[in-house]
Amino acid sequence: MEWTLWVWTDARLALAGALGGCVSWLTRKGSFSDGAVQIVVGAISAVYLSPIAIPVMGSVFGKIVATPEELSRLSGFVIGIGGVTVSGFILDLWHRRRAALAPPDGSDK
């Protein structure tokens, strides 16, 4: 019985994050493949980063009057939007750094 509650909680977080990724995609007006990626990244980010986001949200927004379940959904949604942006930023930095370190002749050495 206990594991079903855990799965249900993660499923709700994943849904909130996926919807955040969907909002991110719709506001950026990207392609369908970009949208699918943003929805998946939002869901994954929400499930794994919500334990960090809930305490941070309280310090940033002040006292939020909501149940723990509502705070969890809100954090999942916010992470779904922000997770796409932050992960894209980190990957862009990685690719730029890698390109800067590549030899000028284009070899892999």
C-alpha positions as semicolon CSV with decimal commas, in nm:
position;residue;x (nm);y (nm);z (nm)
1;M;0,000;0,000;0,000
2;E;0,282;0,240;0,086
3;W;0,455;0,209;-0,254
4;T;0,132;0,293;-0,440
5;L;0,118;0,625;-0,258
6;W;0,480;0,693;-0,358
7;V;0,407;0,608;-0,725
8;W;0,092;0,823;-0,723
9;T;0,283;1,121;-0,576
10;D;0,558;1,091;-0,839
11;A;0,298;1,058;-1,115
12;R;0,131;1,382;-1,003
13;L;0,467;1,557;-0,991
14;A;0,554;1,426;-1,337
15;L;0,220;1,549;-1,472
16;A;0,269;1,894;-1,318
17;G;0,620;1,912;-1,463
18;A;0,501;1,792;-1,803
19;L;0,235;2,062;-1,804
20;G;0,500;2,318;-1,711
21;G;0,711;2,192;-2,001
22;C;0,406;2,221;-2,224
23;V;0,352;2,582;-2,119
24;S;0,719;2,652;-2,187
25;W;0,688;2,498;-2,535
26;L;0,367;2,681;-2,622
27;T;0,505;3,019;-2,517
28;R;0,825;2,964;-2,719
29;K;0,629;2,845;-3,024
30;G;0,875;2,565;-3,098
31;S;0,840;2,263;-3,325
32;F;0,657;1,948;-3,222
33;S;0,984;1,766;-3,155
34;D;1,101;2,055;-2,933
35;G;0,768;2,037;-2,752
36;A;0,797;1,666;-2,687
37;V;1,146;1,712;-2,547
38;Q;1,038;2,002;-2,325
39;I;0,743;1,804;-2,189
40;V;0,965;1,505;-2,103
41;V;1,238;1,725;-1,950
42;G;0,976;1,910;-1,746
43;A;0,835;1,583;-1,610
44;I;1,176;1,439;-1,520
45;S;1,292;1,765;-1,363
46;A;0,979;1,792;-1,151
47;V;1,009;1,443;-1,009
48;Y;1,374;1,477;-0,911
49;L;1,406;1,846;-0,824
50;S;1,086;1,908;-0,627
51;P;1,245;1,825;-0,291
52;I;1,481;2,118;-0,353
53;A;1,218;2,353;-0,494
54;I;0,958;2,338;-0,219
55;P;1,182;2,496;0,050
56;V;1,322;2,749;-0,200
57;M;0,975;2,858;-0,309
58;G;0,886;2,937;0,050
59;S;1,190;3,160;0,091
60;V;1,140;3,334;-0,246
61;F;0,762;3,387;-0,238
62;G;0,716;3,410;0,137
63;K;0,443;3,224;0,318
64;I;0,222;3,051;0,064
65;V;-0,113;2,949;0,205
66;A;-0,166;2,605;0,056
67;T;-0,180;2,241;0,150
68;P;0,138;2,033;0,111
69;E;-0,022;1,864;-0,191
70;E;-0,089;2,200;-0,358
71;L;0,266;2,316;-0,286
72;S;0,397;1,997;-0,440
73;R;0,194;2,050;-0,757
74;L;0,299;2,415;-0,776
75;S;0,666;2,327;-0,737
76;G;0,635;2,057;-1,003
77;F;0,479;2,304;-1,245
78;V;0,738;2,574;-1,176
79;I;1,021;2,324;-1,214
80;G;0,864;2,197;-1,536
81;I;0,893;2,547;-1,680
82;G;1,231;2,628;-1,525
83;G;1,387;2,285;-1,567
84;V;1,362;2,314;-1,944
85;T;1,531;2,655;-1,939
86;V;1,805;2,562;-1,692
87;S;1,891;2,229;-1,857
88;G;1,900;2,396;-2,199
89;F;2,132;2,664;-2,061
90;I;2,366;2,405;-1,908
91;L;2,376;2,202;-2,230
92;D;2,450;2,517;-2,434
93;L;2,739;2,600;-2,201
94;W;2,868;2,244;-2,230
95;H;2,861;2,253;-2,612
96;R;3,028;2,594;-2,629
97;R;3,303;2,487;-2,390
98;R;3,358;2,169;-2,585
99;A;3,379;2,363;-2,911
100;A;3,628;2,604;-2,754
101;L;3,850;2,314;-2,643
102;A;3,839;2,138;-2,982
103;P;4,157;2,155;-3,188
104;P;4,140;2,406;-3,474
105;D;4,201;2,138;-3,738
106;G;3,879;1,956;-3,636
107;S;4,048;1,632;-3,529
108;D;3,939;1,443;-3,218
109;K;4,288;1,445;-3,065
